Amino acid sequence: DLVKWECFNCGYLVEALEPPLSCPTCGALRKAFTERREILTPLDEPVKEYMIKEIYILDKKDTALRAVRTMREKGVSSVFVGEKDKIIGIITEKDLINKVLAKDLRASEVKLEDIMSSPVVSVESKVLVREALQIMAKNNFRRLLVVENNKPIGLITERFIVGEREKEAKRTQRFI
């Protein structure tokens, strides 16, 4: 197979089995060439690399008030709803606003099973960030449960992906 070779001096690229004896652009010798590997962007990495590892699961019989307090104490914008060993729903800040506050309901009396979004959409940990974002866009979601062997291991969110990409861009800018 052909390999991409890049001249370290001028950036000239060539596809060949071996690097050329010299660069046709700057005249650098063969030793100035390095094999160019495709650089992956964060979008081409598995979601496992960008997920939030701590998720919080409340019982379906818990109240909206407990969800609010958990979110505030843990500094998160969503909690999952469980039944036995299975995640059956998700509660987000938006759910609490639209399904409790906007209807002037008492948060201490509203059960999570009555306001949760269900079913929960999940992705395997090896799915690429690009694919996860497509699933979010298609379903108008901002977050997805990340699973390995059908067991929850984390959460991937649009906000977290964007934040990580911004950090990566800042690190890259320091080296340019």
C-alpha positions in Angstrom: 0.0 0.0 0.0 1.0 3.6 -0.7 2.1 5.7 2.3 1.8 9.5 2.6 5.1 11.1 3.1 5.5 14.7 4.3 8.6 16.9 3.9 9.4 18.3 7.4 10.9 21.4 5.9 8.2 22.6 3.6 5.2 20.4 4.1 5.2 18.9 0.6 3.1 15.7 0.5 3.6 12.7 -1.7 2.0 9.2 -1.8 4.6 6.5 -2.5 6.0 3.2 -1.2 9.1 5.1 0.1 9.9 8.7 0.6 11.6 10.4 -2.4 15.3 10.9 -2.5 14.8 14.6 -2.3 11.9 17.1 -2.0 11.0 18.6 -5.4 9.8 21.8 -3.7 12.6 22.7 -1.3 15.4 20.2 -2.2 15.5 18.6 1.3 17.0 15.1 1.4 15.1 11.9 2.0 15.7 12.0 5.8 13.5 15.2 6.0 10.4 13.1 5.1 8.2 11.6 7.8 5.3 9.2 7.4 2.1 11.2 7.7 -0.6 9.6 9.7 -4.2 10.8 9.5 -5.0 12.9 12.6 -8.3 12.0 14.2 -10.5 14.8 15.5 -12.5 14.4 18.7 -15.5 13.5 16.4 -13.7 10.4 15.3 -13.0 9.1 18.8 -15.2 6.8 20.8 -17.8 8.4 23.2 -16.0 6.6 26.1 -13.2 9.2 25.7 -15.7 12.1 26.2 -18.3 10.8 28.5 -19.1 12.0 32.0 -18.4 8.9 34.2 -20.6 9.7 37.2 -24.3 9.2 36.6 -27.0 9.4 39.3 -29.9 7.1 39.4 -33.0 7.7 41.4 -36.0 5.4 42.0 -39.1 5.8 39.9 -41.1 6.5 43.1 -38.7 9.3 44.2 -40.1 12.8 43.9 -39.3 15.7 41.6 -38.0 17.5 44.7 -35.4 14.8 45.3 -34.3 15.0 41.7 -33.9 18.8 42.0 -31.9 18.5 45.2 -29.7 15.7 43.7 -29.0 17.8 40.6 -28.1 20.8 42.8 -25.9 18.9 45.2 -24.1 17.0 42.4 -23.9 19.9 40.0 -25.6 18.0 37.1 -28.4 18.8 34.8 -30.0 15.4 34.7 -30.6 12.2 36.6 -31.7 8.8 35.5 -34.7 7.0 36.8 -34.4 3.3 37.7 -36.5 0.4 38.5 -34.6 -2.5 40.2 -31.3 -2.8 38.2 -32.6 -1.1 35.0 -32.6 2.5 33.8 -36.1 3.3 32.6 -36.1 7.0 32.2 -34.3 10.3 32.5 -35.2 13.6 34.2 -33.6 16.8 32.9 -33.8 20.4 34.1 -36.1 21.1 31.2 -38.4 18.3 32.3 -38.7 19.8 35.7 -39.4 23.3 34.3 -42.0 22.1 31.8 -43.7 19.3 33.7 -43.6 20.6 37.3 -42.9 24.3 37.6 -44.9 25.5 34.5 -47.9 23.5 35.7 -47.5 24.8 39.3 -47.3 21.3 40.8 -45.7 20.6 44.1 -42.3 19.0 43.5 -42.6 17.1 46.7 -45.7 15.3 45.5 -44.7 14.6 41.8 -43.3 11.1 41.2 -40.4 10.8 38.8 -42.2 8.0 36.9 -44.9 10.5 36.0 -42.6 13.1 34.5 -39.6 11.1 33.2 -38.7 11.0 29.5 -38.7 7.4 28.4 -37.4 5.2 26.9 -33.8 6.2 27.4 -31.7 6.2 24.3 -28.2 4.8 24.8 -25.0 4.2 22.7 -22.3 1.6 23.1 -19.0 3.1 24.5 -17.2 2.4 21.2 -19.6 4.5 19.1 -17.9 7.5 17.6 -18.7 11.0 19.0 -19.8 11.9 15.4 -22.4 9.2 15.4 -23.6 10.1 18.9 -24.1 13.7 17.9 -26.1 12.5 14.8 -28.3 10.4 17.1 -28.8 13.4 19.4 -29.7 15.7 16.5 -32.1 13.2 14.9 -34.0 12.7 18.2 -33.6 16.3 19.5 -31.7 15.1 22.5 -28.8 16.8 24.3 -27.6 13.7 26.1 -27.2 9.9 25.7 -26.6 7.1 28.1 -23.3 5.3 27.4 -23.3 1.6 28.0 -20.9 -1.3 27.8 -22.4 -4.8 27.6 -25.8 -3.2 28.3 -24.5 -1.8 31.6 -24.6 2.0 32.1 -21.1 3.5 32.4 -21.6 7.2 31.7 -23.3 10.0 30.0 -22.4 11.9 26.8 -23.7 15.4 26.4 -23.5 18.0 23.7 -22.3 20.6 26.3 -19.5 18.3 27.5 -18.3 17.5 23.9 -18.2 21.2 23.0 -16.4 22.0 26.2 -13.8 19.3 25.5 -13.3 20.4 21.9 -12.8 24.0 23.1 -10.1 22.8 25.6 -8.4 20.8 22.8 -8.5 23.8 20.5 -6.9 26.0 23.2 -4.1 23.4 23.8 -3.5 23.2 20.0 -3.3 27.0 19.7 -0.5 27.1 22.4 1.7 24.9 20.2 1.1 26.7 16.9 
